Amino acid sequence: MNSLAISNVLLWVVVFVQSIILLFFIRLVVQFLNRFRISDKQVEMASLSIGGSAPFFREKISRETSSN
C-alpha cells in the first residue's frame, strides 16, 4: 500500500472512532435530560411528585443504587 492509501484508511478509522464517541456522549446527554420534565415553565425531577415528601439524601441514593 502506498502512503496515500494508508492515510485514507487511518482517516476513516479516526472518523469512525469519533462517531462512536459522539454517539456515546449524545446518549449520556439524553439520559440526563430524561430525568427532568417541564410543566408550566417549571423544571422538576421526573422521580418526584407534587405534594409528595422528598426522600432523605441517603435514602434516595440507596434506592437508586439498589435498583440498578
Secondary structure as GFF3:
##gff-version 3
##sequence-region A 1 68
A	DSSP	alpha_helix	3	33	.	.	.	ID=ss1
A	DSSP	beta_strand	36	39	.	.	.	ID=ss2
A	DSSP	beta_strand	42	45	.	.	.	ID=ss3
A	DSSP	alpha_helix	57	67	.	.	.	ID=ss4
###
